[in-house]
């Protein structure tokens, strides 16, 4: 039996004071796991993250006004226009989904699929 996101990420989720933020992040983590059940799950750098063959794919964290999504810089660069079109802001390392704006699951799916394909031969955790 494989672990569920709420088990792997329980300690992180329990630290979120706002019940709506906690519920929303838990929903996103469950969605990633349900959509990509073969991805590994772990807490690293104090954030929930998903991996593929021990290489980083995507991570999530919370802030007062938004959920941060970190897929690595080349992914942000490739999807910058779509991120902005979805109503999100970004830095070169992450993008922010405001708590009051819907999650664009199609965009998340495209980002995860791209990262998995792009890093299929990657033998390190982060891109070199």
C-alpha positions as a Python dict, from the first residue, in 0.01 Angstrom:
ca = {
    (1, 'X'): (0, 0, 0),
    (2, 'X'): (140, 338, -97),
    (3, 'X'): (131, 642, 126),
    (4, 'X'): (-123, 915, 69),
    (5, 'X'): (-28, 1284, 46),
    (6, 'X'): (-209, 1368, 371),
    (7, 'X'): (15, 1110, 546),
    (8, 'X'): (345, 1214, 386),
    (9, 'X'): (270, 1585, 421),
    (10, 'X'): (74, 1574, 750),
    (11, 'X'): (332, 1761, 956),
    (12, 'X'): (352, 2043, 699),
    (13, 'X'): (-27, 2064, 658),
    (14, 'X'): (-81, 2067, 1036),
    (15, 'X'): (122, 2390, 1059),
    (16, 'X'): (-116, 2580, 830),
    (17, 'X'): (-344, 2790, 1052),
    (18, 'X'): (-598, 2897, 791),
    (19, 'X'): (-838, 2605, 733),
    (20, 'X'): (-924, 2718, 378),
    (21, 'X'): (-557, 2744, 281),
    (22, 'X'): (-488, 2405, 436),
    (23, 'X'): (-782, 2248, 251),
    (24, 'X'): (-679, 2405, -79),
    (25, 'X'): (-316, 2295, -55),
    (26, 'X'): (-423, 1947, 50),
    (27, 'X'): (-654, 1933, -252),
    (28, 'X'): (-369, 2034, -485),
    (29, 'X'): (-132, 1777, -331),
    (30, 'X'): (-398, 1507, -366),
    (31, 'X'): (-464, 1611, -724),
    (32, 'X'): (-93, 1583, -812),
    (33, 'X'): (-77, 1240, -648),
    (34, 'X'): (-398, 1120, -818),
    (35, 'X'): (-290, 1253, -1158),
    (36, 'X'): (71, 1132, -1130),
    (37, 'X'): (56, 840, -882),
    (38, 'X'): (407, 721, -966),
    (39, 'X'): (572, 1043, -845),
    (40, 'X'): (757, 1024, -516),
    (41, 'X'): (649, 1247, -229),
    (42, 'X'): (867, 1403, 38),
    (43, 'X'): (921, 1706, 253),
    (44, 'X'): (1249, 1878, 170),
    (45, 'X'): (1358, 2235, 229),
    (46, 'X'): (1049, 2254, 450),
    (47, 'X'): (803, 2213, 164),
    (48, 'X'): (599, 1935, 7),
    (49, 'X'): (758, 1817, -314),
    (50, 'X'): (718, 1553, -579),
    (51, 'X'): (1003, 1367, -747),
    (52, 'X'): (1052, 1129, -1038),
    (53, 'X'): (1339, 877, -1026),
    (54, 'X'): (1486, 1080, -736),
    (55, 'X'): (1494, 1403, -937),
    (56, 'X'): (1297, 1713, -842),
    (57, 'X'): (975, 1778, -1033),
    (58, 'X'): (767, 2033, -837),
    (59, 'X'): (725, 2177, -487),
    (60, 'X'): (456, 2375, -308),
    (61, 'X'): (454, 2610, -11),
    (62, 'X'): (219, 2859, 150),
    (63, 'X'): (233, 3229, 224),
    (64, 'X'): (-25, 3466, 365),
    (65, 'X'): (-164, 3574, 27),
    (66, 'X'): (-81, 3280, -199),
    (67, 'X'): (37, 2926, -261),
    (68, 'X'): (384, 2912, -415),
    (69, 'X'): (461, 2659, -686),
    (70, 'X'): (827, 2589, -762),
    (71, 'X'): (908, 2385, -1074),
    (72, 'X'): (1267, 2518, -1139),
    (73, 'X'): (1378, 2818, -1345),
    (74, 'X'): (1372, 2666, -1699),
    (75, 'X'): (1008, 2570, -1645),
    (76, 'X'): (913, 2919, -1527),
    (77, 'X'): (1084, 3063, -1835),
    (78, 'X'): (905, 2822, -2070),
    (79, 'X'): (559, 2874, -1917),
    (80, 'X'): (589, 3244, -1818),
    (81, 'X'): (316, 3361, -2057),
    (82, 'X'): (72, 3090, -1949),
    (83, 'X'): (145, 3164, -1582),
    (84, 'X'): (62, 3532, -1635),
    (85, 'X'): (-247, 3446, -1845),
    (86, 'X'): (-372, 3233, -1555),
    (87, 'X'): (-361, 3544, -1334),
    (88, 'X'): (-49, 3445, -1139),
    (89, 'X'): (274, 3633, -1076),
    (90, 'X'): (617, 3473, -1085),
    (91, 'X'): (984, 3508, -1004),
    (92, 'X'): (1255, 3313, -1184),
    (93, 'X'): (1213, 3024, -938),
    (94, 'X'): (841, 3006, -856),
    (95, 'X'): (494, 3129, -934),
    (96, 'X'): (223, 3239, -695),
    (97, 'X'): (-139, 3128, -700),
    (98, 'X'): (-339, 3377, -492),
    (99, 'X'): (-575, 3204, -251),
    (100, 'X'): (-873, 3383, -410),
    (101, 'X'): (-795, 3273, -769),
    (102, 'X'): (-878, 2922, -897),
    (103, 'X'): (-598, 2674, -950),
    (104, 'X'): (-530, 2618, -1320),
    (105, 'X'): (-497, 2239, -1306),
    (106, 'X'): (-438, 2212, -1681),
    (107, 'X'): (-136, 2441, -1647),
    (108, 'X'): (-8, 2242, -1349),
    (109, 'X'): (-47, 1923, -1550),
    (110, 'X'): (145, 2068, -1845),
    (111, 'X'): (424, 2189, -1615),
    (112, 'X'): (461, 1852, -1441),
    (113, 'X'): (449, 1662, -1771),
    (114, 'X'): (712, 1894, -1920),
    (115, 'X'): (940, 1860, -1618),
    (116, 'X'): (913, 1480, -1621),
    (117, 'X'): (992, 1460, -1992),
    (118, 'X'): (1268, 1721, -1979),
    (119, 'X'): (1435, 1551, -1681),
    (120, 'X'): (1380, 1190, -1793),
    (121, 'X'): (1755, 1134, -1830),
    (122, 'X'): (1852, 1359, -1538),
    (123, 'X'): (2069, 1184, -1279),
    (124, 'X'): (2080, 1471, -1028),
    (125, 'X'): (1812, 1615, -801),
    (126, 'X'): (1828, 1965, -956),
    (127, 'X'): (1904, 2054, -1316),
    (128, 'X'): (2272, 2132, -1379),
}
